[in-house]
Amino acid sequence: MPGSGITGVSGTGPDAGRRAVFYELASGASGFALVLFMWGHMFFVASILTGSKGFDWIAKGMEDYYIAQPTVIAITFLFLLHAVLAARKIPAKLEERRRMLELARTLRRSNPQIPVSTTPYRPHVESELWIWQVRTGMVMLVLGSFHLILMCIDILTPLFGMRTGIEALTSQARVSAGLWVVYAVLLVCVEFHASVGLYRLAIKWGVGARLSRRVLRSIEHILLFAFLALGVVTLVVLAGWLEPPLAFLLAD
């Protein structure tokens, strides 16, 4: 997802600098595109709140007009591309930032009377956020790949379900059978990764130059908790623990 650190590129000189900028732009752009997709995906899945009728109507419409098929292939490619781009910078920088954060914590533990504001080695918010982005990204790589493979099978083949395509009945059966655990972990990781990534992109590229970091963090928190809340309610309905609260909208 967007907002990872500066890409590590071997070599020096103008060519190395241009490659670093290219990889950083590609990583940020691919991450931003994935965030937009995930927001759209969240609203699509949340159609289950209107009941199976609403969910199946949207899914079938996207499949009949050949929107779902190319989209799942394109997103799978973009997901793997972003993972490769983000992975270029992880090993060295992650270890460096871990050492700095651990030094800060050690100094604070050894002398808690030292004010944090006067300590040159203090935990840096952006560093901690980036480390957690790496951690959630690793979880997403595994669980997200599983989900994408499952969606490709559903959309492109009739292997599961009554027909080729995504169905409410099949999706609910999977989630209630135990996949809610996988999707709960994936939900937390995706929403954290996406909201923090957008926050860091805004800082990195000056998009939020007129806004303070406190304001940007507030926006990030609003996005994080809003989509988490929507995701939790959607997951609870998919698991069958709650009746679709908006089913009355499509009642005959």
ZITA-V578466 format. One record per backbone hydrogen bond with DSSP energy under -1.0 kcal/mol. CO is the residue of the C=O (numbers start at 1). NH is the residue of the N-H. Records with the same first field share a line. If there is no record, write none. Layout:
BEGIN
CO = NH / NH
END
This chain:
BEGIN
13 = 17
14 = 18
15 = 19
16 = 20
17 = 21
18 = 22
19 = 23
20 = 24
21 = 25
22 = 26
23 = 27
24 = 28
25 = 29
26 = 30
27 = 31
28 = 32
29 = 33
30 = 34
31 = 35
32 = 36
33 = 37
34 = 38
35 = 39
36 = 40
37 = 41
38 = 42
39 = 43
40 = 44
41 = 45
42 = 46
44 = 47
45 = 48
46 = 49
47 = 50
48 = 51
49 = 246
51 = 55
52 = 56
53 = 57
54 = 58
55 = 59
56 = 60
57 = 61
58 = 62
59 = 63
60 = 64
61 = 65
62 = 67 / 68
63 = 66
67 = 71
68 = 72
69 = 73
70 = 74
71 = 75
72 = 76
73 = 77
74 = 78
75 = 79
76 = 80
77 = 81
78 = 82
79 = 83
80 = 84
81 = 85
82 = 86
83 = 87
86 = 89
90 = 94
91 = 95
92 = 96
93 = 97
94 = 98
95 = 99
96 = 100
97 = 101
98 = 102
99 = 103
100 = 104
101 = 105
102 = 106
103 = 107
104 = 108
105 = 109
106 = 110
107 = 111
111 = 114
115 = 118
116 = 119
124 = 128
125 = 129
126 = 130
127 = 131
128 = 132
129 = 133
130 = 134
131 = 135
132 = 136
133 = 137
134 = 138
135 = 139
136 = 140
137 = 141
138 = 142
139 = 143
140 = 144
142 = 146
143 = 147
144 = 148
145 = 149
146 = 150
147 = 151
148 = 152
149 = 153
150 = 154
151 = 155
152 = 156
153 = 157
154 = 165
167 = 171
168 = 172
169 = 173
170 = 174
171 = 175
172 = 176
173 = 177
174 = 179
175 = 178 / 180
178 = 181
179 = 183
180 = 184
181 = 185
182 = 186
183 = 187
184 = 188
185 = 189
186 = 190
187 = 191
188 = 192
189 = 193
190 = 194
191 = 195
192 = 196
193 = 197
194 = 198
195 = 199
196 = 200
197 = 201
198 = 202
199 = 203
200 = 204
201 = 205
202 = 208
206 = 209
208 = 211
212 = 216
213 = 217
214 = 218
215 = 219
216 = 220
217 = 221
218 = 222
219 = 223
220 = 224
221 = 225
222 = 226
223 = 227
224 = 228
225 = 229
226 = 230
227 = 231
228 = 232
229 = 233
230 = 234
231 = 235
232 = 236
233 = 237
234 = 238
235 = 239
236 = 241
237 = 240
244 = 247
246 = 249
247 = 250
END
